[in-house]
Amino acid sequence: MAPIVRRGGVPALALDQQTGWPAAKAGTRPARYRRPMAIRVECYAGYRGEQEPTAFWLGSRRLAVRAIVDRWFAPAQRWFRVDADDGNLYVLRHDDQQGEWDVAAFTRSPG
């Protein structure tokens, strides 16, 4: 069974143990994901030393993080839903073991 990630003591979602991606619901086909897009990320290390994204680079374009909207954790990964200064929402994933960041999801702002 996939582990349950908790936010504030409330179960958030189940993650596949091998991939770290959200697990498919019972009785449904697993979601098919394209390979995540690797990015360069500027971070701020808080008082606990945990890195949080402050900006990230898509090619030669720098996007500042206006706000971290949500965050969740897997055993070897950290995920951040961020509001970038282009008005769009991005889900950034950090692989703690490899030290790599990638864009796991993107939502275009309405309008």
SULUR-V813416 format. One record per backbone hydrogen bond with DSSP energy under -0.5 kcal/mol. CO is the residue of the C=O (numbers start at 1). NH is the residue of the N-H. E is the energy in kcal/mol with one decimal. If there is no record, write none. Layout:
# SULUR-V813416
co=CO nh=NH e=E
co=CO nh=NH e=E
This chain:
# SULUR-V813416
co=3 nh=5 e=-0.5
co=3 nh=15 e=-2.0
co=5 nh=12 e=-3.2
co=5 nh=13 e=-0.8
co=7 nh=10 e=-1.8
co=10 nh=7 e=-2.2
co=13 nh=5 e=-2.5
co=14 nh=23 e=-2.7
co=15 nh=3 e=-0.5
co=16 nh=20 e=-2.4
co=21 nh=16 e=-3.1
co=25 nh=28 e=-1.9
co=31 nh=33 e=-0.6
co=36 nh=38 e=-0.6
co=37 nh=103 e=-2.7
co=39 nh=101 e=-0.5
co=40 nh=57 e=-2.8
co=42 nh=54 e=-3.2
co=42 nh=55 e=-1.5
co=44 nh=46 e=-0.7
co=44 nh=52 e=-2.2
co=46 nh=49 e=-1.9
co=50 nh=46 e=-1.7
co=52 nh=44 e=-2.6
co=54 nh=65 e=-2.9
co=55 nh=42 e=-3.0
co=56 nh=63 e=-3.2
co=57 nh=40 e=-1.0
co=57 nh=59 e=-0.7
co=58 nh=61 e=-1.9
co=60 nh=62 e=-0.5
co=61 nh=58 e=-2.8
co=62 nh=64 e=-0.5
co=63 nh=56 e=-2.4
co=64 nh=66 e=-0.7
co=64 nh=85 e=-2.1
co=67 nh=69 e=-0.8
co=67 nh=83 e=-2.8
co=70 nh=81 e=-2.7
co=72 nh=79 e=-2.9
co=74 nh=77 e=-0.5
co=76 nh=96 e=-2.1
co=76 nh=97 e=-0.7
co=77 nh=74 e=-3.0
co=78 nh=94 e=-3.2
co=79 nh=72 e=-1.9
co=80 nh=82 e=-0.7
co=80 nh=92 e=-3.2
co=81 nh=69 e=-2.2
co=81 nh=70 e=-1.5
co=82 nh=84 e=-0.7
co=82 nh=90 e=-2.3
co=83 nh=66 e=-2.8
co=83 nh=67 e=-1.3
co=84 nh=87 e=-2.1
co=88 nh=84 e=-2.4
co=89 nh=107 e=-3.1
co=90 nh=82 e=-3.2
co=90 nh=92 e=-0.6
co=91 nh=104 e=-3.0
co=91 nh=105 e=-1.2
co=92 nh=80 e=-2.7
co=93 nh=95 e=-0.5
co=93 nh=102 e=-1.8
co=94 nh=78 e=-2.1
co=94 nh=96 e=-0.8
co=95 nh=99 e=-2.3
co=95 nh=100 e=-0.8
co=100 nh=95 e=-3.1
co=101 nh=39 e=-1.5
co=102 nh=93 e=-2.8
co=102 nh=104 e=-0.7
co=103 nh=37 e=-1.4
co=105 nh=91 e=-2.5
co=107 nh=89 e=-2.5
